[in-house]
Amino acid sequence: MIDFRSDTVTRPTPEMREAMASAEVGDDVYGDDPTVNSLQAYAAERLGFESSLFTATGTQANLLAIMSHCGRGDEYLCGQSAHNYRYEGGGAAVLGSVQPQPIENEPDGSISLGKAKAAIKPDDFHFAPTRLLSLENTIGGKVLSLDYQREARAFCDEHGLLLHLDGARVFNAAVRSNCDVTDITRCYNSVSVCLSKGLGAPVGSLLLGSKTFIERATRLRKMVGGGMRQAGILAAAGRIALEKGPLRLIEDHENAEYLSTGLTDISQLEINPASTQTNIVYARCRSGRAAQLRDYLADQGILITAGDPIRFVTHLDVNRQNVDRLLDAIRRFYQG
């Protein structure tokens, strides 16, 4: 099957499987798994932070970030479309007793800092204290500009807020922005990075921040059941993903652009190719037959998610020939 549903479906490379099989391990709850420790040290250095923490998922990394920055009864600001607000089970509110204050995202994925300012609660016991602004980059495949992120940093400093980045695909953002990832991460107090999306690891995310912040996050990770034992088996693949995965993301972006251009020739689909910035492509079925298209493609050995719009995601297990096969199958569906 050719899978365009998400970049989470990537399979570990032979190099990763070999590294996992031979990984030196200890007990990470005791802090003595050398492969986990090596990954965490490398990640902190690579992304420009004092410390980092290996977590099971990006959802867990974002939850730990919010709970580490905010106390019970505090509030964080985020986008209405933010993953840590909309798609992570309400964990910050349910498990952390931290109130989310969503703000409608702008068309480019940013949050209006003017609207954010208006959402900050006054120092009054009627209100939950606003502690944190959380951004996402990329968001829906869109890239926040470096200038905007620097403005967000200055905004948070001015208003006494902390700044977190859900950077699940931050390396995609860096590639698109033609900058080093640290040009982005230096704007933030904390950053989460997914190893198991475009970077290709089978499992895992990283949370990065100051030493004190990561110490608190480590305690909370144990609390929410995220302490792992011989996790070096997973960290070994994560290290390869972090070192080598970013070097090939440009291929995913080029394949997504190629797909986007190809879809514009199919009149039954509505697509704006200029909106494809990284590895995610959106298209709407003018006839509303997304579910039928999904089922047809599945019979052809191609997986998509039937949404409105349909989201196609390119990744390391998708090549140019796979994109051509998808385009040909979509054309046959509408011609039939």
ZATIFI-887402 format. One record per residue (C-alpha): x, y, z; residue in one letter; residue number from 1. Coordinates in nm, 3 decimals, padded with zeros to 5 digits. Each point is the difference from the previous one (the first is absolute). Layout:
[pt [X; Y; Z]; "A"; NUM],
...
//
This chain:
[pt [00.000; 00.000; 00.000]; "M"; 1],
[pt [00.108; 00.356; -00.076]; "I"; 2],
[pt [-00.104; 00.207; 00.298]; "D"; 3],
[pt [-00.076; 00.372; -00.034]; "F"; 4],
[pt [-00.199; 00.027; 00.324]; "R"; 5],
[pt [00.281; 00.148; 00.212]; "S"; 6],
[pt [00.376; 00.010; 00.049]; "D"; 7],
[pt [-00.058; -00.192; 00.324]; "T"; 8],
[pt [-00.024; -00.320; -00.207]; "V"; 9],
[pt [00.371; -00.005; -00.092]; "T"; 10],
[pt [00.179; -00.326; 00.068]; "R"; 11],
[pt [00.343; -00.020; 00.161]; "P"; 12],
[pt [00.287; -00.027; -00.245]; "T"; 13],
[pt [00.231; -00.303; -00.005]; "P"; 14],
[pt [00.262; 00.217; 00.173]; "E"; 15],
[pt [-00.246; 00.078; 00.278]; "M"; 16],
[pt [-00.097; -00.364; 00.042]; "R"; 17],
[pt [00.364; -00.101; 00.027]; "E"; 18],
[pt [00.068; 00.274; 00.256]; "A"; 19],
[pt [-00.304; -00.105; 00.203]; "M"; 20],
[pt [00.110; -00.362; 00.002]; "A"; 21],
[pt [00.347; 00.086; 00.130]; "S"; 22],
[pt [-00.086; 00.295; 00.227]; "A"; 23],
[pt [00.170; 00.020; 00.337]; "E"; 24],
[pt [-00.274; 00.035; 00.260]; "V"; 25],
[pt [-00.058; 00.063; 00.367]; "G"; 26],
[pt [-00.302; 00.109; 00.203]; "D"; 27],
[pt [-00.110; 00.346; -00.107]; "D"; 28],
[pt [-00.217; 00.055; 00.308]; "V"; 29],
[pt [00.323; -00.021; 00.200]; "Y"; 30],
[pt [00.161; 00.225; -00.261]; "G"; 31],
[pt [00.263; -00.256; -00.097]; "D"; 32],
[pt [-00.096; -00.097; -00.355]; "D"; 33],
[pt [00.308; 00.120; -00.191]; "P"; 34],
[pt [-00.172; 00.012; -00.338]; "T"; 35],
[pt [-00.286; 00.214; 00.131]; "V"; 36],
[pt [00.245; 00.226; 00.180]; "N"; 37],
[pt [00.207; 00.039; -00.317]; "S"; 38],
[pt [-00.309; 00.088; -00.205]; "L"; 39],
[pt [-00.114; 00.256; 00.256]; "Q"; 40],
[pt [00.343; 00.164; 00.022]; "A"; 41],
[pt [00.035; 00.014; -00.378]; "Y"; 42],
[pt [-00.351; 00.141; -00.045]; "A"; 43],
[pt [00.057; 00.274; 00.258]; "A"; 44],
[pt [00.322; 00.105; -00.170]; "E"; 45],
[pt [-00.144; -00.021; -00.351]; "R"; 46],
[pt [-00.307; 00.209; 00.078]; "L"; 47],
[pt [00.169; 00.247; 00.233]; "G"; 48],
[pt [-00.139; -00.088; 00.344]; "F"; 49],
[pt [00.147; -00.095; 00.336]; "E"; 50],
[pt [-00.183; -00.329; 00.024]; "S"; 51],
[pt [-00.245; -00.233; -00.170]; "S"; 52],
[pt [-00.230; -00.291; 00.082]; "L"; 53],
[pt [-00.089; -00.302; -00.213]; "F"; 54],
[pt [-00.376; -00.064; 00.007]; "T"; 55],
[pt [-00.224; -00.266; -00.146]; "A"; 56],
[pt [-00.209; 00.238; -00.212]; "T"; 57],
[pt [-00.038; 00.359; -00.110]; "G"; 58],
[pt [-00.327; 00.017; 00.192]; "T"; 59],
[pt [00.189; -00.091; 00.315]; "Q"; 60],
[pt [00.275; 00.253; -00.071]; "A"; 61],
[pt [-00.251; 00.283; -00.046]; "N"; 62],
[pt [-00.193; -00.102; 00.311]; "L"; 63],
[pt [00.318; -00.002; 00.209]; "L"; 64],
[pt [00.096; 00.341; -00.138]; "A"; 65],
[pt [-00.332; 00.161; 00.092]; "I"; 66],
[pt [-00.009; -00.165; 00.343]; "M"; 67],
[pt [00.361; 00.100; 00.068]; "S"; 68],
[pt [-00.059; 00.363; -00.093]; "H"; 69],
[pt [-00.345; 00.035; 00.160]; "C"; 70],
[pt [-00.153; -00.096; 00.332]; "G"; 71],
[pt [-00.352; -00.116; 00.082]; "R"; 72],
[pt [-00.243; 00.278; -00.079]; "G"; 73],
[pt [00.236; 00.182; -00.236]; "D"; 74],
[pt [-00.073; 00.069; -00.365]; "E"; 75],
[pt [00.186; -00.033; -00.328]; "Y"; 76],
[pt [-00.071; 00.174; -00.330]; "L"; 77],
[pt [00.005; -00.203; -00.321]; "C"; 78],
[pt [-00.147; -00.015; -00.348]; "G"; 79],
[pt [-00.348; -00.133; -00.063]; "Q"; 80],
[pt [00.164; -00.248; -00.240]; "S"; 81],
[pt [00.292; -00.083; 00.231]; "A"; 82],
[pt [00.073; -00.369; 00.033]; "H"; 83],
[pt [00.043; 00.025; 00.378]; "N"; 84],
[pt [-00.345; 00.157; 00.028]; "Y"; 85],
[pt [-00.203; -00.179; -00.266]; "R"; 86],
[pt [00.151; -00.344; -00.052]; "Y"; 87],
[pt [00.159; -00.109; 00.327]; "E"; 88],
[pt [-00.302; -00.107; 00.202]; "G"; 89],
[pt [-00.022; 00.314; 00.210]; "G"; 90],
[pt [00.290; -00.126; 00.209]; "G"; 91],
[pt [00.113; 00.339; 00.129]; "A"; 92],
[pt [-00.345; 00.067; 00.145]; "A"; 93],
[pt [-00.084; -00.355; 00.108]; "V"; 94],
[pt [00.335; -00.105; 00.145]; "L"; 95],
[pt [00.169; 00.332; 00.073]; "G"; 96],
[pt [-00.301; 00.211; 00.100]; "S"; 97],
[pt [00.141; 00.265; -00.233]; "V"; 98],
[pt [-00.262; 00.203; -00.185]; "Q"; 99],
[pt [00.053; 00.044; -00.374]; "P"; 100],
[pt [-00.095; 00.333; -00.154]; "Q"; 101],
[pt [-00.023; -00.067; -00.374]; "P"; 102],
[pt [00.035; 00.283; -00.250]; "I"; 103],
[pt [-00.099; -00.034; -00.363]; "E"; 104],
[pt [00.303; -00.063; -00.219]; "N"; 105],
[pt [00.075; 00.243; -00.278]; "E"; 106],
[pt [00.005; -00.134; -00.360]; "P"; 107],
[pt [00.380; -00.040; 00.021]; "D"; 108],
[pt [-00.028; -00.210; 00.317]; "G"; 109],
[pt [00.117; 00.272; 00.237]; "S"; 110],
[pt [-00.189; 00.145; 00.296]; "I"; 111],
[pt [-00.069; 00.373; -00.008]; "S"; 112],
[pt [00.208; 00.146; 00.280]; "L"; 113],
[pt [-00.261; 00.272; 00.035]; "G"; 114],
[pt [-00.265; -00.264; 00.067]; "K"; 115],
[pt [00.240; -00.180; 00.233]; "A"; 116],
[pt [00.050; 00.322; 00.195]; "K"; 117],
[pt [-00.375; 00.044; 00.034]; "A"; 118],
[pt [-00.029; -00.357; 00.129]; "A"; 119],
[pt [00.252; 00.046; 00.284]; "I"; 120],
[pt [-00.195; 00.005; 00.323]; "K"; 121],
[pt [00.033; 00.288; 00.246]; "P"; 122],
[pt [00.151; -00.057; 00.344]; "D"; 123],
[pt [-00.334; -00.068; 00.163]; "D"; 124],
[pt [-00.112; -00.307; 00.194]; "F"; 125],
[pt [-00.300; -00.038; -00.230]; "H"; 126],
[pt [00.232; -00.118; -00.277]; "F"; 127],
[pt [00.244; -00.281; -00.063]; "A"; 128],
[pt [00.351; 00.153; -00.016]; "P"; 129],
[pt [00.140; -00.004; -00.354]; "T"; 130],
[pt [00.346; -00.161; 00.007]; "R"; 131],
[pt [00.086; -00.133; -00.343]; "L"; 132],
[pt [-00.035; 00.056; -00.374]; "L"; 133],
[pt [00.024; -00.316; -00.210]; "S"; 134],
[pt [00.072; 00.014; -00.375]; "L"; 135],
[pt [00.031; -00.274; -00.261]; "E"; 136],
[pt [00.248; -00.012; -00.290]; "N"; 137],
[pt [-00.076; -00.143; -00.245]; "T"; 138],
[pt [-00.378; 00.019; 00.044]; "I"; 139],
[pt [-00.211; -00.167; -00.264]; "G"; 140],
[pt [00.313; -00.012; -00.211]; "G"; 141],
[pt [00.040; 00.379; 00.020]; "K"; 142],
[pt [00.317; 00.163; 00.127]; "V"; 143],
[pt [00.011; 00.287; 00.248]; "L"; 144],
[pt [00.241; 00.270; -00.110]; "S"; 145],
[pt [00.313; 00.066; 00.201]; "L"; 146],
[pt [-00.104; 00.363; 00.041]; "D"; 147],
[pt [-00.333; -00.102; 00.151]; "Y"; 148],
[pt [00.163; -00.240; 00.243]; "Q"; 149],
[pt [00.243; 00.270; 00.112]; "R"; 150],
[pt [-00.294; 00.234; 00.050]; "E"; 151],
[pt [-00.173; -00.268; 00.207]; "A"; 152],
[pt [00.312; -00.030; 00.216]; "R"; 153],
[pt [00.004; 00.375; 00.060]; "A"; 154],
[pt [-00.374; -00.005; 00.068]; "F"; 155],
[pt [00.038; -00.268; 00.267]; "C"; 156],
[pt [00.290; 00.184; 00.161]; "D"; 157],
[pt [-00.206; 00.319; 00.010]; "E"; 158],
[pt [-00.299; -00.170; 00.160]; "H"; 159],
[pt [00.178; -00.241; 00.232]; "G"; 160],
[pt [-00.100; -00.315; -00.187]; "L"; 161],
[pt [00.195; -00.314; -00.080]; "L"; 162],
[pt [00.011; -00.122; -00.361]; "L"; 163],
[pt [-00.029; -00.364; -00.109]; "H"; 164],
[pt [00.030; -00.141; -00.351]; "L"; 165],
[pt [-00.176; -00.312; -00.115]; "D"; 166],
[pt [00.277; -00.070; -00.248]; "G"; 167],
[pt [-00.106; -00.346; -00.106]; "A"; 168],
[pt [00.111; 00.094; -00.353]; "R"; 169],
[pt [00.239; 00.281; 00.090]; "V"; 170],
[pt [00.270; -00.141; -00.228]; "F"; 171],
[pt [-00.244; 00.027; -00.292]; "N"; 172],
[pt [-00.045; 00.362; 00.100]; "A"; 173],
[pt [00.376; 00.056; 00.008]; "A"; 174],
[pt [00.044; -00.153; -00.345]; "V"; 175],
[pt [-00.276; 00.218; -00.144]; "R"; 176],
[pt [00.140; 00.310; 00.174]; "S"; 177],
[pt [00.351; -00.081; -00.130]; "N"; 178],
[pt [00.143; 00.040; 00.350]; "C"; 179],
[pt [00.154; -00.209; 00.273]; "D"; 180],
[pt [-00.251; -00.144; 00.243]; "V"; 181],
[pt [00.158; 00.200; 00.284]; "T"; 182],
[pt [-00.106; 00.322; -00.173]; "D"; 183],
[pt [-00.352; -00.114; 00.088]; "I"; 184],
[pt [00.049; -00.172; 00.334]; "T"; 185],
[pt [00.191; 00.288; 00.162]; "R"; 186],
[pt [-00.326; 00.195; 00.008]; "C"; 187],
[pt [-00.159; -00.245; 00.246]; "Y"; 188],
[pt [00.020; -00.105; 00.364]; "N"; 189],
[pt [-00.084; -00.355; -00.100]; "S"; 190],
[pt [-00.044; -00.202; -00.319]; "V"; 191],
[pt [-00.143; -00.343; -00.076]; "S"; 192],
[pt [00.136; -00.189; -00.303]; "V"; 193],
[pt [-00.148; -00.314; -00.152]; "C"; 194],
[pt [00.250; -00.267; -00.105]; "L"; 195],
[pt [-00.262; -00.233; -00.147]; "S"; 196],
[pt [-00.146; 00.222; -00.272]; "K"; 197],
[pt [00.212; 00.120; -00.290]; "G"; 198],
[pt [00.325; -00.086; 00.178]; "L"; 199],
[pt [-00.095; -00.367; -00.019]; "G"; 200],
[pt [00.046; -00.150; 00.347]; "A"; 201],
[pt [-00.254; -00.266; 00.098]; "P"; 202],
[pt [-00.088; 00.159; 00.336]; "V"; 203],
[pt [00.078; 00.306; 00.206]; "G"; 204],
[pt [00.018; 00.375; 00.045]; "S"; 205],
[pt [00.228; 00.237; 00.185]; "L"; 206],
[pt [-00.074; 00.284; 00.237]; "L"; 207],
[pt [00.270; 00.266; 00.035]; "L"; 208],
[pt [00.053; 00.286; 00.243]; "G"; 209],
[pt [00.202; 00.113; 00.298]; "S"; 210],
[pt [00.146; -00.247; 00.247]; "K"; 211],
[pt [-00.254; 00.096; 00.267]; "T"; 212],
[pt [-00.287; -00.026; -00.245]; "F"; 213],
[pt [00.105; -00.348; -00.116]; "I"; 214],
[pt [00.040; -00.118; 00.360]; "E"; 215],
[pt [-00.360; 00.095; 00.066]; "R"; 216],
[pt [-00.113; -00.158; -00.327]; "A"; 217],
[pt [00.181; -00.323; 00.092]; "T"; 218],
[pt [-00.193; -00.019; 00.328]; "R"; 219],
[pt [-00.326; 00.063; -00.183]; "L"; 220],
[pt [00.086; -00.257; -00.267]; "R"; 221],
[pt [00.018; -00.263; 00.274]; "K"; 222],
[pt [-00.332; 00.123; 00.140]; "M"; 223],
[pt [-00.184; -00.045; -00.329]; "V"; 224],
[pt [00.150; -00.345; -00.058]; "G"; 225],
[pt [00.271; 00.099; -00.243]; "G"; 226],
[pt [00.301; -00.142; 00.181]; "G"; 227],
[pt [00.161; -00.263; -00.224]; "M"; 228],
[pt [00.258; -00.262; 00.088]; "R"; 229],
[pt [00.235; -00.131; -00.274]; "Q"; 230],
[pt [-00.107; 00.283; -00.227]; "A"; 231],
[pt [00.340; 00.013; -00.168]; "G"; 232],
[pt [-00.137; -00.244; -00.256]; "I"; 233],
[pt [-00.230; 00.280; -00.116]; "L"; 234],
[pt [00.246; 00.283; 00.060]; "A"; 235],
[pt [00.252; -00.165; -00.232]; "A"; 236],
[pt [-00.238; 00.048; -00.292]; "A"; 237],
[pt [-00.086; 00.348; 00.126]; "G"; 238],
[pt [00.366; 00.103; -00.010]; "R"; 239],
[pt [00.030; -00.103; -00.365]; "I"; 240],
[pt [-00.327; 00.179; -00.079]; "A"; 241],
[pt [00.122; 00.320; 00.161]; "L"; 242],
[pt [00.341; -00.010; -00.167]; "E"; 243],
[pt [-00.101; -00.109; -00.349]; "K"; 244],
[pt [-00.372; 00.060; -00.036]; "G"; 245],
[pt [00.019; 00.378; -00.051]; "P"; 246],
[pt [00.247; -00.040; -00.287]; "L"; 247],
[pt [-00.259; -00.156; -00.229]; "R"; 248],
[pt [-00.316; 00.198; 00.086]; "L"; 249],
[pt [00.045; 00.214; -00.310]; "I"; 250],
[pt [-00.092; -00.310; -00.202]; "E"; 251],
[pt [-00.335; -00.021; 00.179]; "D"; 252],
[pt [-00.065; 00.367; -00.070]; "H"; 253],
[pt [00.085; -00.043; -00.367]; "E"; 254],
[pt [-00.227; -00.304; -00.028]; "N"; 255],
[pt [-00.282; 00.192; 00.168]; "A"; 256],
[pt [00.043; 00.289; -00.244]; "E"; 257],
[pt [00.000; -00.245; -00.290]; "Y"; 258],
[pt [-00.319; -00.160; 00.132]; "L"; 259],
[pt [-00.163; 00.338; 00.053]; "S"; 260],
[pt [00.078; 00.104; -00.356]; "T"; 261],
[pt [-00.132; -00.329; -00.135]; "G"; 262],
[pt [-00.327; 00.031; 00.189]; "L"; 263],
[pt [-00.070; 00.341; -00.156]; "T"; 264],
[pt [-00.049; -00.179; -00.333]; "D"; 265],
[pt [-00.289; -00.203; 00.143]; "I"; 266],
[pt [-00.306; 00.225; -00.035]; "S"; 267],
[pt [-00.207; -00.196; 00.252]; "Q"; 268],
[pt [00.240; 00.106; 00.275]; "L"; 269],
[pt [00.041; 00.347; 00.145]; "E"; 270],
[pt [00.355; 00.087; 00.103]; "I"; 271],
[pt [00.218; 00.306; 00.045]; "N"; 272],
[pt [00.353; -00.120; -00.077]; "P"; 273],
[pt [00.148; 00.315; 00.157]; "A"; 274],
[pt [-00.124; -00.124; 00.338]; "S"; 275],
[pt [00.232; -00.303; -00.013]; "T"; 276],
[pt [00.305; 00.112; 00.194]; "Q"; 277],
[pt [00.145; -00.319; 00.145]; "T"; 278],
[pt [-00.108; -00.366; -00.018]; "N"; 279],
[pt [-00.378; 00.039; 00.040]; "I"; 280],
[pt [-00.245; 00.052; -00.288]; "V"; 281],
[pt [-00.369; 00.084; 00.035]; "Y"; 282],
[pt [-00.266; -00.047; -00.269]; "A"; 283],
[pt [-00.380; 00.007; 00.007]; "R"; 284],
[pt [-00.229; -00.225; -00.203]; "C"; 285],
[pt [-00.237; 00.231; -00.184]; "R"; 286],
[pt [-00.253; -00.286; -00.021]; "S"; 287],
[pt [00.036; -00.093; 00.367]; "G"; 288],
[pt [00.110; -00.355; -00.087]; "R"; 289],
[pt [00.304; -00.018; 00.227]; "A"; 290],
[pt [-00.111; -00.325; 00.166]; "A"; 291],
[pt [-00.059; -00.167; -00.337]; "Q"; 292],
[pt [00.341; 00.118; -00.122]; "L"; 293],
[pt [00.163; -00.140; 00.315]; "R"; 294],
[pt [-00.162; -00.340; -00.053]; "D"; 295],
[pt [00.096; -00.008; -00.367]; "Y"; 296],
[pt [00.361; 00.088; 00.075]; "L"; 297],
[pt [00.017; -00.264; 00.274]; "A"; 298],
[pt [-00.094; -00.260; -00.261]; "D"; 299],
[pt [00.294; 00.131; -00.205]; "Q"; 300],
[pt [00.241; -00.042; 00.293]; "G"; 301],
[pt [00.003; 00.368; 00.101]; "I"; 302],
[pt [-00.109; 00.133; 00.339]; "L"; 303],
[pt [-00.140; 00.349; 00.061]; "I"; 304],
[pt [-00.220; 00.155; 00.269]; "T"; 305],
[pt [-00.341; 00.115; -00.126]; "A"; 306],
[pt [-00.046; 00.347; 00.145]; "G"; 307],
[pt [-00.126; 00.336; -00.113]; "D"; 308],
[pt [00.254; 00.091; -00.119]; "P"; 309],
[pt [00.193; -00.317; -00.070]; "I"; 310],
[pt [00.351; 00.015; 00.145]; "R"; 311],
[pt [00.285; -00.169; -00.186]; "F"; 312],
[pt [00.334; -00.027; 00.182]; "V"; 313],
[pt [00.333; -00.087; -00.160]; "T"; 314],
[pt [00.279; -00.168; 00.197]; "H"; 315],
[pt [00.304; -00.224; -00.031]; "L"; 316],
[pt [-00.207; -00.301; -00.110]; "D"; 317],
[pt [-00.153; 00.195; -00.291]; "V"; 318],
[pt [00.198; 00.065; -00.317]; "N"; 319],
[pt [-00.073; 00.181; -00.328]; "R"; 320],
[pt [-00.125; -00.319; -00.165]; "Q"; 321],
[pt [-00.246; -00.050; 00.286]; "N"; 322],
[pt [-00.133; 00.351; -00.054]; "V"; 323],
[pt [-00.047; -00.072; -00.371]; "D"; 324],
[pt [-00.186; -00.318; 00.087]; "R"; 325],
[pt [-00.230; 00.196; 00.231]; "L"; 326],
[pt [-00.070; 00.265; -00.262]; "L"; 327],
[pt [-00.074; -00.263; -00.267]; "D"; 328],
[pt [-00.239; -00.182; 00.234]; "A"; 329],
[pt [-00.187; 00.320; 00.087]; "I"; 330],
[pt [-00.038; 00.081; -00.369]; "R"; 331],
[pt [-00.139; -00.350; -00.070]; "R"; 332],
[pt [-00.248; 00.037; 00.286]; "F"; 333],
[pt [-00.148; 00.318; -00.144]; "Y"; 334],
[pt [00.012; -00.123; -00.359]; "Q"; 335],
[pt [-00.193; -00.311; 00.101]; "G"; 336],
//
